[in-house]
Amino acid sequence: NARAFQRLMLSGASEVELDGQGRVLVPEYLRAYAGLKKAAVVAGVYSRLEIWDEAAWEQYKTKTEADSNEIAEKLGELGI
């Protein structure tokens, strides 16, 4: 269906509403895509939020921190 195709094309983005207690229900297809199991991390990235499985986030963060000098050099080359 067109709505499912739109979600797929927008990197899994999905509009959601808060429930009466301020919670968000993450759709099953996104929980599966993100590999969410029990604990999750919500990371603010520019104008959006990303939801990561806690173990995957720790792995990503560790790698990013280890590569921080290289990332800084590349950003400098771009004038950022």
Secondary structure, DSSP 8 states (H G I E B T S, - for coil): -HHHHHHHHTTT-----B-TTS-B---HHHHHHHT--S-EEEEEETTEEEEEEHHHHHHHHHHHHHTHHHHHHHHHHTT-
